[in-house]
Amino acid sequence: MTKTAQPFARLVKDAIRAAPYSGITKIKPMKKLLFNHSLCLIAFACSALASCSPAPQAPPKEVQIKADDKMKFDVTAFEAKPGQKISITLTNIGNTPKFSMGHNCVVLDRNVNVQNFLDAASTNAAHDYVPPDAKGVLAHTKLLGPGESDTITFNAPFIPGDYPFFCSFPGHYSQGTKGVMTVK
């Protein structure tokens, strides 16, 4: 007997045991009735559990993004399924030193105001321009210098919509180092 069916079987046994004390004199028809109803209830519960099981997982999504000295990402959009595992690898292919042209990749929740985030990030050089107390950061890479790479892995949100990703190094967002992950 499955674990799902055990509580129903106990219910039937308890009802049968209580029948003589409840004034019911026809035990055999009662047993048959309870048994038939419990089978229906078990079948219904099993079908309900099967329909509540999670949807099959989409295969992991791997996204390779290159950032350069022109303050551009070579990937500005990609799609993901709700809950899909995402790996983003950012590579800085530029030549300018990190202190003046570092790149990172920050992925935000769709409800976060990007400009407010960037304002707070601009004063957080010690934290790779990602405020440690920032709300709504889904994932972020470290700040990269020339030739460096970093990979972040996270699950796409379950709520469909557009989720921004960008470089939070001061001035880079406004020059085009940004993109959108669309969850659908």
C-alpha positions in Angstrom: 0.0 0.0 0.0 1.4 3.4 -0.9 2.0 6.2 1.6 -0.8 8.2 0.0 -3.3 5.4 0.5 -2.4 4.6 4.1 -4.4 7.4 5.7 -7.5 6.4 3.7 -7.1 2.8 4.7 -6.9 3.9 8.4 -10.1 5.9 7.9 -12.0 2.9 6.6 -10.7 0.7 9.4 -11.8 3.2 12.0 -15.2 3.6 10.4 -15.7 -0.2 10.4 -14.6 -0.5 14.0 -17.0 2.3 15.1 -20.0 0.8 13.1 -21.2 -1.5 15.9 -21.4 1.3 18.4 -23.1 3.8 16.0 -26.3 1.8 15.8 -25.6 0.5 12.3 -26.4 -3.2 12.2 -25.6 -4.0 8.6 -21.8 -4.2 8.7 -21.2 -6.0 5.4 -23.0 -3.5 3.2 -21.3 -0.7 5.2 -17.9 -2.3 4.6 -18.6 -2.6 0.9 -19.8 1.0 0.7 -16.8 2.4 2.6 -14.4 0.2 0.6 -15.9 1.4 -2.8 -15.9 5.1 -1.7 -12.4 4.8 -0.3 -11.2 3.4 -3.6 -12.7 6.3 -5.4 -11.2 8.7 -3.0 -7.8 7.1 -3.3 -8.0 7.3 -7.1 -9.1 10.9 -7.0 -6.3 11.8 -4.6 -3.7 10.1 -6.7 -4.9 11.8 -9.9 -4.8 15.2 -8.1 -1.3 14.5 -6.9 -0.2 13.6 -10.3 -1.6 16.8 -11.8 0.1 18.9 -9.1 3.5 17.5 -9.8 6.0 20.1 -11.2 6.3 20.6 -14.9 9.3 19.0 -16.6 12.4 21.2 -16.1 13.7 23.0 -19.2 17.4 22.2 -19.9 19.8 24.7 -18.4 20.4 27.8 -20.4 24.0 28.9 -20.9 24.5 32.5 -22.0 28.0 33.8 -23.1 28.3 37.6 -23.0 31.3 39.6 -24.0 31.9 43.2 -22.9 34.4 45.5 -24.6 36.0 49.0 -24.3 33.1 50.4 -26.3 30.8 49.8 -23.3 28.6 47.3 -25.2 27.5 43.7 -24.4 27.5 41.5 -27.5 24.3 39.8 -26.2 21.4 42.2 -25.4 18.5 39.8 -25.1 17.8 36.2 -24.3 14.7 34.1 -23.3 14.2 31.7 -20.4 11.4 29.6 -19.1 10.0 30.1 -15.6 12.3 28.4 -13.1 14.9 27.4 -15.7 18.5 27.2 -14.5 20.5 30.0 -16.1 24.3 30.3 -16.4 25.7 33.6 -17.6 29.4 33.8 -18.3 30.7 37.4 -18.8 34.1 37.9 -20.4 35.8 41.3 -20.6 37.5 41.4 -24.0 38.6 45.0 -23.6 42.1 46.3 -23.0 41.5 49.2 -20.6 42.4 48.6 -17.0 39.7 47.5 -14.6 39.7 50.6 -12.4 38.7 52.7 -15.4 36.7 50.3 -17.6 35.8 47.2 -15.5 32.6 45.3 -16.4 30.2 43.3 -14.4 26.8 41.7 -15.1 23.9 42.4 -12.7 20.5 40.7 -13.2 17.6 42.4 -11.4 14.1 41.5 -10.6 11.6 43.1 -13.0 10.2 45.3 -10.2 13.4 47.1 -9.3 14.0 50.6 -10.5 17.2 50.4 -12.5 18.1 54.0 -12.1 17.7 53.9 -8.3 19.9 50.8 -8.3 22.6 52.5 -10.4 22.6 55.6 -8.2 23.3 53.4 -5.2 25.8 51.3 -7.1 27.9 54.3 -8.2 29.2 54.7 -4.7 30.0 51.1 -4.1 33.3 50.5 -5.8 34.5 48.4 -2.9 31.6 46.0 -3.7 32.2 45.8 -7.4 29.4 48.5 -7.9 26.7 46.2 -6.4 25.4 47.6 -3.1 25.5 44.7 -0.6 22.1 45.7 0.8 20.4 46.0 -2.6 17.0 44.3 -2.9 16.0 42.4 -6.0 19.4 41.3 -7.3 18.9 37.9 -8.9 22.6 37.4 -9.5 25.8 39.4 -10.3 29.3 38.7 -11.4 32.4 40.3 -9.9 33.9 43.3 -11.6 36.2 42.1 -14.4 39.4 43.5 -15.9 40.8 42.8 -19.3 40.8 39.1 -20.2 38.8 38.1 -17.1 35.7 36.0 -17.0 33.1 35.1 -14.3 30.0 32.9 -14.3 26.8 33.3 -12.4 24.2 30.6 -12.0 20.6 31.2 -10.8 17.1 30.1 -11.6 14.9 32.3 -13.7 12.0 33.8 -11.9 8.7 31.9 -12.1 6.8 35.1 -13.0 6.9 35.9 -16.8 8.2 39.2 -17.8 11.3 41.2 -18.8 14.2 41.2 -16.3 17.1 43.7 -16.9 20.7 42.8 -16.9 23.5 45.3 -17.2 26.9 46.5 -16.2 26.7 48.7 -13.1 30.1 50.4 -13.5 29.4 54.1 -13.5 28.3 55.4 -17.0 28.2 52.0 -18.7 24.4 51.5 -18.6 23.7 54.8 -20.3 26.2 53.9 -23.0 24.5 50.6 -23.8 26.0 47.9 -21.6 22.7 46.4 -20.9 20.1 43.8 -22.0 16.9 42.0 -21.2 16.1 38.4 -20.1 12.6 37.6 -21.1 10.9 34.9 -19.0 8.0 33.3 -20.9 
